[in-house]
């Protein structure tokens, strides 16, 4: 795998991302929807929580259990979260998150592959 380009994100950012992974791993749509409602960007142009749930909820189904091997913050752009997935192996969770309170997540993407 390529070496990280940045440093670990701030503790508060890492906690929100860990919470996201935990909510995904739970396989519990109610818990995931609650997390999305609490931590994702809302507004006229943002996807509705239920739309995000439909997208993010499929991650657990497709990838199985996700474990976090590390988080990398280059200082701008999304946080790159190095993950290992039960079904597909290594990957990256790309989390576009505000770096100031309340640490709102704008967008999440998953790339599988690496190493």
Backbone atoms as SQL, in Angstrom:
CREATE TABLE atoms (id INTEGER PRIMARY KEY, chain TEXT, resi INTEGER, resn TEXT, atom TEXT, x REAL, y REAL, z REAL);
INSERT INTO atoms VALUES
  (1, 'A', 1, 'UNK', 'N', 0.855, -1.192, 0.000),
  (2, 'A', 1, 'UNK', 'CA', 0.000, 0.000, 0.000),
  (3, 'A', 1, 'UNK', 'C', 0.883, 1.231, 0.000),
  (4, 'A', 2, 'UNK', 'N', 0.386, 2.295, -0.595),
  (5, 'A', 2, 'UNK', 'CA', 1.136, 3.543, -0.618),
  (6, 'A', 2, 'UNK', 'C', 1.210, 4.105, 0.787),
  (7, 'A', 3, 'UNK', 'N', 2.327, 4.712, 1.144),
  (8, 'A', 3, 'UNK', 'CA', 2.419, 5.296, 2.489),
  (9, 'A', 3, 'UNK', 'C', 1.466, 6.474, 2.624),
  (10, 'A', 4, 'UNK', 'N', 0.955, 6.702, 3.829),
  (11, 'A', 4, 'UNK', 'CA', 0.055, 7.837, 4.033),
  (12, 'A', 4, 'UNK', 'C', 0.763, 9.140, 3.693),
  (13, 'A', 5, 'UNK', 'N', 0.015, 10.107, 3.211),
  (14, 'A', 5, 'UNK', 'CA', 0.591, 11.378, 2.791),
  (15, 'A', 5, 'UNK', 'C', 0.453, 12.445, 3.852),
  (16, 'A', 6, 'UNK', 'N', -0.363, 12.194, 4.851),
  (17, 'A', 6, 'UNK', 'CA', -0.614, 13.218, 5.858),
  (18, 'A', 6, 'UNK', 'C', -0.393, 12.682, 7.241),
  (19, 'A', 7, 'UNK', 'N', -1.216, 13.159, 8.149),
  (20, 'A', 7, 'UNK', 'CA', -1.117, 12.741, 9.536),
  (21, 'A', 7, 'UNK', 'C', -2.499, 12.290, 9.988),
  (22, 'A', 8, 'UNK', 'N', -2.591, 11.664, 11.147),
  (23, 'A', 8, 'UNK', 'CA', -3.925, 11.271, 11.620),
  (24, 'A', 8, 'UNK', 'C', -4.811, 12.500, 11.804),
  (25, 'A', 9, 'UNK', 'N', -6.104, 12.353, 11.579),
  (26, 'A', 9, 'UNK', 'CA', -7.004, 13.497, 11.775),
  (27, 'A', 9, 'UNK', 'C', -7.137, 13.842, 13.253),
  (28, 'A', 10, 'UNK', 'N', -7.676, 15.016, 13.515),
  (29, 'A', 10, 'UNK', 'CA', -7.949, 15.437, 14.894),
  (30, 'A', 10, 'UNK', 'C', -8.806, 14.376, 15.588),
  (31, 'A', 11, 'UNK', 'N', -8.622, 14.267, 16.890),
  (32, 'A', 11, 'UNK', 'CA', -9.339, 13.262, 17.692),
  (33, 'A', 11, 'UNK', 'C', -10.848, 13.301, 17.444),
  (34, 'A', 12, 'UNK', 'N', -11.426, 14.512, 17.410),
  (35, 'A', 12, 'UNK', 'CA', -12.877, 14.638, 17.249),
  (36, 'A', 12, 'UNK', 'C', -13.332, 14.121, 15.881),
  (37, 'A', 13, 'UNK', 'N', -12.528, 14.386, 14.854),
  (38, 'A', 13, 'UNK', 'CA', -12.835, 13.908, 13.500),
  (39, 'A', 13, 'UNK', 'C', -12.748, 12.386, 13.475),
  (40, 'A', 14, 'UNK', 'N', -11.688, 11.847, 14.056),
  (41, 'A', 14, 'UNK', 'CA', -11.502, 10.392, 14.108),
  (42, 'A', 14, 'UNK', 'C', -12.661, 9.720, 14.844),
  (43, 'A', 15, 'UNK', 'N', -13.149, 10.365, 15.912),
  (44, 'A', 15, 'UNK', 'CA', -14.263, 9.788, 16.673),
  (45, 'A', 15, 'UNK', 'C', -15.532, 9.695, 15.832),
  (46, 'A', 16, 'UNK', 'N', -15.816, 10.743, 15.050),
  (47, 'A', 16, 'UNK', 'CA', -17.012, 10.720, 14.196),
  (48, 'A', 16, 'UNK', 'C', -16.868, 9.621, 13.141),
  (49, 'A', 17, 'UNK', 'N', -15.681, 9.508, 12.543),
  (50, 'A', 17, 'UNK', 'CA', -15.455, 8.481, 11.521),
  (51, 'A', 17, 'UNK', 'C', -15.561, 7.081, 12.130),
  (52, 'A', 18, 'UNK', 'N', -14.997, 6.898, 13.324),
  (53, 'A', 18, 'UNK', 'CA', -15.115, 5.604, 14.013),
  (54, 'A', 18, 'UNK', 'C', -16.578, 5.281, 14.298),
  (55, 'A', 19, 'UNK', 'N', -17.342, 6.311, 14.659),
  (56, 'A', 19, 'UNK', 'CA', -18.778, 6.126, 14.897),
  (57, 'A', 19, 'UNK', 'C', -19.502, 5.699, 13.635),
  (58, 'A', 20, 'UNK', 'N', -19.099, 6.278, 12.497),
  (59, 'A', 20, 'UNK', 'CA', -19.684, 5.901, 11.216),
  (60, 'A', 20, 'UNK', 'C', -19.412, 4.435, 10.909),
  (61, 'A', 21, 'UNK', 'N', -18.163, 4.013, 11.068),
  (62, 'A', 21, 'UNK', 'CA', -17.794, 2.622, 10.797),
  (63, 'A', 21, 'UNK', 'C', -18.563, 1.684, 11.725),
  (64, 'A', 22, 'UNK', 'N', -18.670, 2.067, 12.988),
  (65, 'A', 22, 'UNK', 'CA', -19.406, 1.268, 13.960),
  (66, 'A', 22, 'UNK', 'C', -20.878, 1.144, 13.576),
  (67, 'A', 23, 'UNK', 'N', -21.470, 2.258, 13.141),
  (68, 'A', 23, 'UNK', 'CA', -22.884, 2.241, 12.732),
  (69, 'A', 23, 'UNK', 'C', -23.074, 1.374, 11.485),
  (70, 'A', 24, 'UNK', 'N', -22.139, 1.454, 10.532),
  (71, 'A', 24, 'UNK', 'CA', -22.218, 0.599, 9.340),
  (72, 'A', 24, 'UNK', 'C', -22.093, -0.870, 9.739),
  (73, 'A', 25, 'UNK', 'N', -21.112, -1.164, 10.583),
  (74, 'A', 25, 'UNK', 'CA', -20.872, -2.553, 10.997),
  (75, 'A', 25, 'UNK', 'C', -22.040, -3.151, 11.772),
  (76, 'A', 26, 'UNK', 'N', -22.834, -2.295, 12.410),
  (77, 'A', 26, 'UNK', 'CA', -23.951, -2.803, 13.218),
  (78, 'A', 26, 'UNK', 'C', -24.978, -3.529, 12.350),
  (79, 'A', 27, 'UNK', 'N', -25.052, -3.134, 11.055),
  (80, 'A', 27, 'UNK', 'CA', -26.064, -3.726, 10.176),
  (81, 'A', 27, 'UNK', 'C', -27.476, -3.323, 10.583),
  (82, 'A', 28, 'UNK', 'N', -27.567, -2.331, 11.460),
  (83, 'A', 28, 'UNK', 'CA', -28.859, -1.900, 12.013),
  (84, 'A', 28, 'UNK', 'C', -29.259, -0.595, 11.328),
  (85, 'A', 29, 'UNK', 'N', -30.255, -0.672, 10.441),
  (86, 'A', 29, 'UNK', 'CA', -30.644, 0.518, 9.677),
  (87, 'A', 29, 'UNK', 'C', -31.123, 1.658, 10.560),
  (88, 'A', 30, 'UNK', 'N', -31.814, 1.357, 11.649),
  (89, 'A', 30, 'UNK', 'CA', -32.300, 2.414, 12.547),
  (90, 'A', 30, 'UNK', 'C', -31.118, 3.149, 13.174),
  (91, 'A', 31, 'UNK', 'N', -30.125, 2.388, 13.606),
  (92, 'A', 31, 'UNK', 'CA', -28.932, 2.998, 14.215),
  (93, 'A', 31, 'UNK', 'C', -28.173, 3.818, 13.175),
  (94, 'A', 32, 'UNK', 'N', -28.030, 3.278, 11.970),
  (95, 'A', 32, 'UNK', 'CA', -27.308, 3.980, 10.915),
  (96, 'A', 32, 'UNK', 'C', -28.041, 5.257, 10.512),
  (97, 'A', 33, 'UNK', 'N', -29.362, 5.183, 10.401),
  (98, 'A', 33, 'UNK', 'CA', -30.153, 6.357, 10.038),
  (99, 'A', 33, 'UNK', 'C', -30.012, 7.444, 11.103),
  (100, 'A', 34, 'UNK', 'N', -30.014, 7.049, 12.362),
  (101, 'A', 34, 'UNK', 'CA', -29.838, 7.985, 13.467),
  (102, 'A', 34, 'UNK', 'C', -28.472, 8.664, 13.382),
  (103, 'A', 35, 'UNK', 'N', -27.427, 7.881, 13.092),
  (104, 'A', 35, 'UNK', 'CA', -26.087, 8.442, 12.946),
  (105, 'A', 35, 'UNK', 'C', -26.044, 9.436, 11.780),
  (106, 'A', 36, 'UNK', 'N', -26.639, 9.047, 10.666),
  (107, 'A', 36, 'UNK', 'CA', -26.675, 9.912, 9.482),
  (108, 'A', 36, 'UNK', 'C', -27.391, 11.222, 9.804),
  (109, 'A', 37, 'UNK', 'N', -28.535, 11.129, 10.487),
  (110, 'A', 37, 'UNK', 'CA', -29.306, 12.325, 10.847),
  (111, 'A', 37, 'UNK', 'C', -28.492, 13.246, 11.755),
  (112, 'A', 38, 'UNK', 'N', -27.682, 12.657, 12.633),
  (113, 'A', 38, 'UNK', 'CA', -26.912, 13.449, 13.600),
  (114, 'A', 38, 'UNK', 'C', -25.629, 14.027, 13.026),
  (115, 'A', 39, 'UNK', 'N', -25.016, 13.349, 12.062),
  (116, 'A', 39, 'UNK', 'CA', -23.643, 13.701, 11.680),
  (117, 'A', 39, 'UNK', 'C', -23.443, 14.106, 10.228),
  (118, 'A', 40, 'UNK', 'N', -24.453, 13.947, 9.382),
  (119, 'A', 40, 'UNK', 'CA', -24.276, 14.301, 7.977),
  (120, 'A', 40, 'UNK', 'C', -24.870, 15.667, 7.676),
  (121, 'A', 41, 'UNK', 'N', -24.307, 16.312, 6.665),
  (122, 'A', 41, 'UNK', 'CA', -24.773, 17.607, 6.196),
  (123, 'A', 41, 'UNK', 'C', -26.243, 17.512, 5.789),
  (124, 'A', 42, 'UNK', 'N', -26.997, 18.524, 6.158),
  (125, 'A', 42, 'UNK', 'CA', -28.394, 18.601, 5.751),
  (126, 'A', 42, 'UNK', 'C', -28.584, 19.907, 5.000),
  (127, 'A', 43, 'UNK', 'N', -29.686, 20.041, 4.327),
  (128, 'A', 43, 'UNK', 'CA', -29.943, 21.271, 3.600),
  (129, 'A', 43, 'UNK', 'C', -30.604, 20.964, 2.281),
  (130, 'A', 44, 'UNK', 'N', -30.987, 22.016, 1.584),
  (131, 'A', 44, 'UNK', 'CA', -31.754, 21.880, 0.346),
  (132, 'A', 44, 'UNK', 'C', -31.027, 21.029, -0.689),
  (133, 'A', 45, 'UNK', 'N', -29.706, 21.174, -0.770),
  (134, 'A', 45, 'UNK', 'CA', -28.963, 20.472, -1.806),
  (135, 'A', 45, 'UNK', 'C', -28.376, 19.136, -1.361),
  (136, 'A', 46, 'UNK', 'N', -28.469, 18.846, -0.076),
  (137, 'A', 46, 'UNK', 'CA', -27.899, 17.600, 0.445),
  (138, 'A', 46, 'UNK', 'C', -28.905, 16.461, 0.285),
  (139, 'A', 47, 'UNK', 'N', -28.399, 15.242, 0.072),
  (140, 'A', 47, 'UNK', 'CA', -29.322, 14.098, 0.020),
  (141, 'A', 47, 'UNK', 'C', -30.079, 13.958, 1.337),
  (142, 'A', 48, 'UNK', 'N', -31.284, 13.454, 1.272),
  (143, 'A', 48, 'UNK', 'CA', -32.079, 13.199, 2.479),
  (144, 'A', 48, 'UNK', 'C', -31.426, 12.041, 3.251),
  (145, 'A', 49, 'UNK', 'N', -31.590, 12.022, 4.586),
  (146, 'A', 49, 'UNK', 'CA', -31.017, 10.924, 5.371),
  (147, 'A', 49, 'UNK', 'C', -31.406, 9.549, 4.838),
  (148, 'A', 50, 'UNK', 'N', -32.650, 9.391, 4.393),
  (149, 'A', 50, 'UNK', 'CA', -33.094, 8.090, 3.883),
  (150, 'A', 50, 'UNK', 'C', -32.370, 7.710, 2.595),
  (151, 'A', 51, 'UNK', 'N', -32.032, 8.719, 1.767),
  (152, 'A', 51, 'UNK', 'CA', -31.265, 8.445, 0.543),
  (153, 'A', 51, 'UNK', 'C', -29.851, 8.010, 0.898),
  (154, 'A', 52, 'UNK', 'N', -29.265, 8.700, 1.887),
  (155, 'A', 52, 'UNK', 'CA', -27.920, 8.316, 2.326),
  (156, 'A', 52, 'UNK', 'C', -27.947, 6.903, 2.908),
  (157, 'A', 53, 'UNK', 'N', -28.995, 6.601, 3.674),
  (158, 'A', 53, 'UNK', 'CA', -29.112, 5.273, 4.277),
  (159, 'A', 53, 'UNK', 'C', -29.130, 4.196, 3.199),
  (160, 'A', 54, 'UNK', 'N', -29.868, 4.435, 2.121),
  (161, 'A', 54, 'UNK', 'CA', -29.958, 3.447, 1.043),
  (162, 'A', 54, 'UNK', 'C', -28.572, 3.183, 0.455),
  (163, 'A', 55, 'UNK', 'N', -27.774, 4.237, 0.312),
  (164, 'A', 55, 'UNK', 'CA', -26.428, 4.076, -0.269),
  (165, 'A', 55, 'UNK', 'C', -25.465, 3.439, 0.721),
  (166, 'A', 56, 'UNK', 'N', -25.413, 4.014, 1.916),
  (167, 'A', 56, 'UNK', 'CA', -24.420, 3.577, 2.901),
  (168, 'A', 56, 'UNK', 'C', -24.797, 2.218, 3.486),
  (169, 'A', 57, 'UNK', 'N', -26.090, 1.969, 3.610),
  (170, 'A', 57, 'UNK', 'CA', -26.540, 0.685, 4.154),
  (171, 'A', 57, 'UNK', 'C', -26.075, -0.491, 3.318),
  (172, 'A', 58, 'UNK', 'N', -25.922, -0.278, 2.023),
  (173, 'A', 58, 'UNK', 'CA', -25.460, -1.351, 1.137),
  (174, 'A', 58, 'UNK', 'C', -24.002, -1.723, 1.352),
  (175, 'A', 59, 'UNK', 'N', -23.236, -0.811, 1.969),
  (176, 'A', 59, 'UNK', 'CA', -21.811, -1.050, 2.188),
  (177, 'A', 59, 'UNK', 'C', -21.612, -2.290, 3.059),
  (178, 'A', 60, 'UNK', 'N', -22.377, -2.376, 4.142),
  (179, 'A', 60, 'UNK', 'CA', -22.226, -3.514, 5.049),
  (180, 'A', 60, 'UNK', 'C', -22.604, -4.817, 4.352),
  (181, 'A', 61, 'UNK', 'N', -23.671, -4.750, 3.575),
  (182, 'A', 61, 'UNK', 'CA', -24.133, -5.924, 2.845),
  (183, 'A', 61, 'UNK', 'C', -23.059, -6.421, 1.874),
  (184, 'A', 62, 'UNK', 'N', -22.448, -5.500, 1.154),
  (185, 'A', 62, 'UNK', 'CA', -21.466, -5.867, 0.134),
  (186, 'A', 62, 'UNK', 'C', -20.106, -6.243, 0.702),
  (187, 'A', 63, 'UNK', 'N', -19.657, -5.505, 1.708),
  (188, 'A', 63, 'UNK', 'CA', -18.281, -5.654, 2.174),
  (189, 'A', 63, 'UNK', 'C', -18.150, -6.488, 3.434),
  (190, 'A', 64, 'UNK', 'N', -19.248, -6.655, 4.172),
  (191, 'A', 64, 'UNK', 'CA', -19.151, -7.342, 5.460),
  (192, 'A', 64, 'UNK', 'C', -18.517, -6.427, 6.493),
  (193, 'A', 65, 'UNK', 'N', -18.010, -7.033, 7.547),
  (194, 'A', 65, 'UNK', 'CA', -17.397, -6.285, 8.649),
  (195, 'A', 65, 'UNK', 'C', -16.222, -5.449, 8.127),
  (196, 'A', 66, 'UNK', 'N', -16.147, -4.204, 8.583),
  (197, 'A', 66, 'UNK', 'CA', -15.067, -3.295, 8.201),
  (198, 'A', 66, 'UNK', 'C', -14.214, -3.033, 9.430),
  (199, 'A', 67, 'UNK', 'N', -12.893, -3.157, 9.274),
  (200, 'A', 67, 'UNK', 'CA', -12.008, -2.720, 10.357),
  (201, 'A', 67, 'UNK', 'C', -11.124, -1.603, 9.822),
  (202, 'A', 68, 'UNK', 'N', -10.803, -0.666, 10.700),
  (203, 'A', 68, 'UNK', 'CA', -10.009, 0.504, 10.325),
  (204, 'A', 68, 'UNK', 'C', -8.551, 0.230, 10.668),
  (205, 'A', 69, 'UNK', 'N', -7.686, 0.330, 9.646),
  (206, 'A', 69, 'UNK', 'CA', -6.245, 0.149, 9.862),
  (207, 'A', 69, 'UNK', 'C', -5.533, 1.476, 10.098),
  (208, 'A', 70, 'UNK', 'N', -6.154, 2.576, 9.699),
  (209, 'A', 70, 'UNK', 'CA', -5.531, 3.875, 9.915),
  (210, 'A', 70, 'UNK', 'C', -6.335, 4.976, 9.256),
  (211, 'A', 71, 'UNK', 'N', -6.071, 6.208, 9.643),
  (212, 'A', 71, 'UNK', 'CA', -6.732, 7.370, 9.044),
  (213, 'A', 71, 'UNK', 'C', -5.662, 8.377, 8.669),
  (214, 'A', 72, 'UNK', 'N', -5.837, 9.007, 7.519),
  (215, 'A', 72, 'UNK', 'CA', -4.834, 9.918, 6.993),
  (216, 'A', 72, 'UNK', 'C', -5.495, 11.227, 6.598),
  (217, 'A', 73, 'UNK', 'N', -4.999, 12.313, 7.177),
  (218, 'A', 73, 'UNK', 'CA', -5.512, 13.652, 6.880),
  (219, 'A', 73, 'UNK', 'C', -4.407, 14.452, 6.211),
  (220, 'A', 74, 'UNK', 'N', -4.569, 14.721, 4.922),
  (221, 'A', 74, 'UNK', 'CA', -3.549, 15.480, 4.190),
  (222, 'A', 74, 'UNK', 'C', -3.657, 16.979, 4.480),
  (223, 'A', 75, 'UNK', 'N', -4.693, 17.384, 5.223),
  (224, 'A', 75, 'UNK', 'CA', -4.868, 18.787, 5.574),
  (225, 'A', 75, 'UNK', 'C', -5.938, 19.458, 4.735),
  (226, 'A', 76, 'UNK', 'N', -6.252, 18.873, 3.582),
  (227, 'A', 76, 'UNK', 'CA', -7.354, 19.389, 2.771),
  (228, 'A', 76, 'UNK', 'C', -7.978, 18.215, 2.039),
  (229, 'A', 77, 'UNK', 'N', -9.209, 18.401, 1.607),
  (230, 'A', 77, 'UNK', 'CA', -9.905, 17.292, 0.957),
  (231, 'A', 77, 'UNK', 'C', -10.341, 16.265, 1.987),
  (232, 'A', 78, 'UNK', 'N', -10.882, 15.161, 1.518),
  (233, 'A', 78, 'UNK', 'CA', -11.428, 14.158, 2.434),
  (234, 'A', 78, 'UNK', 'C', -10.356, 13.443, 3.248),
  (235, 'A', 79, 'UNK', 'N', -10.784, 12.875, 4.354),
  (236, 'A', 79, 'UNK', 'CA', -9.926, 11.999, 5.154),
  (237, 'A', 79, 'UNK', 'C', -9.903, 10.637, 4.448),
  (238, 'A', 80, 'UNK', 'N', -8.734, 10.064, 4.295),
  (239, 'A', 80, 'UNK', 'CA', -8.597, 8.730, 3.711),
  (240, 'A', 80, 'UNK', 'C', -8.512, 7.738, 4.871),
  (241, 'A', 81, 'UNK', 'N', -9.459, 6.824, 4.933),
  (242, 'A', 81, 'UNK', 'CA', -9.490, 5.847, 6.011),
  (243, 'A', 81, 'UNK', 'C', -9.106, 4.498, 5.419),
  (244, 'A', 82, 'UNK', 'N', -7.980, 3.956, 5.866),
  (245, 'A', 82, 'UNK', 'CA', -7.503, 2.670, 5.375),
  (246, 'A', 82, 'UNK', 'C', -8.310, 1.582, 6.074),
  (247, 'A', 83, 'UNK', 'N', -9.028, 0.788, 5.279),
  (248, 'A', 83, 'UNK', 'CA', -9.895, -0.236, 5.868),
  (249, 'A', 83, 'UNK', 'C', -9.547, -1.627, 5.336),
  (250, 'A', 84, 'UNK', 'N', -9.974, -2.605, 6.103),
  (251, 'A', 84, 'UNK', 'CA', -9.921, -3.990, 5.672),
  (252, 'A', 84, 'UNK', 'C', -11.351, -4.492, 5.771),
  (253, 'A', 85, 'UNK', 'N', -11.835, -5.117, 4.712),
  (254, 'A', 85, 'UNK', 'CA', -13.219, -5.586, 4.710),
  (255, 'A', 85, 'UNK', 'C', -13.240, -7.106, 4.678),
  (256, 'A', 86, 'UNK', 'N', -14.249, -7.661, 5.313),
  (257, 'A', 86, 'UNK', 'CA', -14.350, -9.109, 5.417),
  (258, 'A', 86, 'UNK', 'C', -14.493, -9.763, 4.050),
  (259, 'A', 87, 'UNK', 'N', -15.319, -9.190, 3.175),
  (260, 'A', 87, 'UNK', 'CA', -15.630, -9.825, 1.897),
  (261, 'A', 87, 'UNK', 'C', -14.697, -9.450, 0.761),
  (262, 'A', 88, 'UNK', 'N', -14.144, -8.236, 0.792),
  (263, 'A', 88, 'UNK', 'CA', -13.406, -7.736, -0.373),
  (264, 'A', 88, 'UNK', 'C', -11.951, -7.371, -0.097),
  (265, 'A', 89, 'UNK', 'N', -11.500, -7.550, 1.140),
  (266, 'A', 89, 'UNK', 'CA', -10.107, -7.232, 1.439),
  (267, 'A', 89, 'UNK', 'C', -9.880, -5.747, 1.687),
  (268, 'A', 90, 'UNK', 'N', -8.704, -5.274, 1.274),
  (269, 'A', 90, 'UNK', 'CA', -8.276, -3.917, 1.579),
  (270, 'A', 90, 'UNK', 'C', -9.067, -2.888, 0.787),
  (271, 'A', 91, 'UNK', 'N', -9.193, -1.715, 1.375),
  (272, 'A', 91, 'UNK', 'CA', -9.881, -0.634, 0.683),
  (273, 'A', 91, 'UNK', 'C', -9.653, 0.685, 1.390),
  (274, 'A', 92, 'UNK', 'N', -10.322, 1.698, 0.881),
  (275, 'A', 92, 'UNK', 'CA', -10.238, 3.039, 1.457),
  (276, 'A', 92, 'UNK', 'C', -11.644, 3.605, 1.586),
  (277, 'A', 93, 'UNK', 'N', -11.925, 4.125, 2.753),
  (278, 'A', 93, 'UNK', 'CA', -13.163, 4.862, 2.994),
  (279, 'A', 93, 'UNK', 'C', -12.781, 6.333, 2.864),
  (280, 'A', 94, 'UNK', 'N', -13.445, 7.040, 1.972),
  (281, 'A', 94, 'UNK', 'CA', -13.124, 8.440, 1.721),
  (282, 'A', 94, 'UNK', 'C', -14.215, 9.276, 2.380),
  (283, 'A', 95, 'UNK', 'N', -13.842, 10.003, 3.429),
  (284, 'A', 95, 'UNK', 'CA', -14.827, 10.735, 4.220),
  (285, 'A', 95, 'UNK', 'C', -14.561, 12.231, 4.102),
  (286, 'A', 96, 'UNK', 'N', -15.477, 12.917, 3.445),
  (287, 'A', 96, 'UNK', 'CA', -15.392, 14.371, 3.311),
  (288, 'A', 96, 'UNK', 'C', -16.097, 14.964, 4.528),
  (289, 'A', 97, 'UNK', 'N', -15.305, 15.470, 5.474),
  (290, 'A', 97, 'UNK', 'CA', -15.838, 15.896, 6.768),
  (291, 'A', 97, 'UNK', 'C', -15.276, 17.265, 7.141),
  (292, 'A', 98, 'UNK', 'N', -16.099, 18.082, 7.787),
  (293, 'A', 98, 'UNK', 'CA', -15.642, 19.385, 8.274),
  (294, 'A', 98, 'UNK', 'C', -14.597, 19.156, 9.365),
  (295, 'A', 99, 'UNK', 'N', -13.581, 19.992, 9.393),
  (296, 'A', 99, 'UNK', 'CA', -12.532, 19.838, 10.398),
  (297, 'A', 99, 'UNK', 'C', -12.762, 20.738, 11.608),
  (298, 'A', 100, 'UNK', 'N', -13.979, 21.264, 11.746),
  (299, 'A', 100, 'UNK', 'CA', -14.324, 22.079, 12.914),
  (300, 'A', 100, 'UNK', 'C', -15.697, 21.630, 13.410),
  (301, 'A', 101, 'UNK', 'N', -15.966, 21.871, 14.685),
  (302, 'A', 101, 'UNK', 'CA', -17.243, 21.473, 15.263),
  (303, 'A', 101, 'UNK', 'C', -18.385, 22.039, 14.424),
  (304, 'A', 102, 'UNK', 'N', -19.458, 21.293, 14.188),
  (305, 'A', 102, 'UNK', 'CA', -19.762, 19.975, 14.763),
  (306, 'A', 102, 'UNK', 'C', -19.265, 18.784, 13.931),
  (307, 'A', 103, 'UNK', 'N', -18.218, 18.959, 13.113),
  (308, 'A', 103, 'UNK', 'CA', -17.602, 17.846, 12.379),
  (309, 'A', 103, 'UNK', 'C', -18.624, 17.121, 11.504),
  (310, 'A', 104, 'UNK', 'N', -19.275, 17.896, 10.655),
  (311, 'A', 104, 'UNK', 'CA', -20.323, 17.374, 9.787),
  (312, 'A', 104, 'UNK', 'C', -19.718, 16.637, 8.597),
  (313, 'A', 105, 'UNK', 'N', -20.279, 15.465, 8.292),
  (314, 'A', 105, 'UNK', 'CA', -19.836, 14.690, 7.130),
  (315, 'A', 105, 'UNK', 'C', -20.619, 15.171, 5.912),
  (316, 'A', 106, 'UNK', 'N', -19.908, 15.491, 4.830),
  (317, 'A', 106, 'UNK', 'CA', -20.561, 15.929, 3.605),
  (318, 'A', 106, 'UNK', 'C', -20.825, 14.752, 2.665),
  (319, 'A', 107, 'UNK', 'N', -19.858, 13.825, 2.639),
  (320, 'A', 107, 'UNK', 'CA', -19.935, 12.778, 1.642),
  (321, 'A', 107, 'UNK', 'C', -19.031, 11.633, 2.058),
  (322, 'A', 108, 'UNK', 'N', -19.412, 10.429, 1.685),
  (323, 'A', 108, 'UNK', 'CA', -18.596, 9.245, 1.974),
  (324, 'A', 108, 'UNK', 'C', -18.500, 8.418, 0.700),
  (325, 'A', 109, 'UNK', 'N', -17.317, 7.932, 0.427),
  (326, 'A', 109, 'UNK', 'CA', -17.127, 7.033, -0.709),
  (327, 'A', 109, 'UNK', 'C', -16.287, 5.839, -0.270),
  (328, 'A', 110, 'UNK', 'N', -16.357, 4.763, -1.030),
  (329, 'A', 110, 'UNK', 'CA', -15.573, 3.572, -0.736),
  (330, 'A', 110, 'UNK', 'C', -14.819, 3.160, -1.987),
  (331, 'A', 111, 'UNK', 'N', -13.532, 2.905, -1.852),
  (332, 'A', 111, 'UNK', 'CA', -12.744, 2.323, -2.938),
  (333, 'A', 111, 'UNK', 'C', -12.193, 1.002, -2.427),
  (334, 'A', 112, 'UNK', 'N', -12.378, -0.033, -3.196),
  (335, 'A', 112, 'UNK', 'CA', -11.850, -1.335, -2.815),
  (336, 'A', 112, 'UNK', 'C', -10.613, -1.611, -3.655),
  (337, 'A', 113, 'UNK', 'N', -9.642, -2.198, -3.025),
  (338, 'A', 113, 'UNK', 'CA', -8.386, -2.487, -3.716),
  (339, 'A', 113, 'UNK', 'C', -7.276, -1.723, -3.041),
  (340, 'A', 114, 'UNK', 'N', -6.099, -2.014, -3.391),
  (341, 'A', 114, 'UNK', 'CA', -4.946, -1.443, -2.732),
  (342, 'A', 114, 'UNK', 'C', -3.943, -2.567, -2.667),
  (343, 'A', 115, 'UNK', 'N', -2.906, -2.369, -1.940),
  (344, 'A', 115, 'UNK', 'CA', -1.840, -3.377, -1.762),
  (345, 'A', 115, 'UNK', 'C', -1.578, -4.107, -3.062);
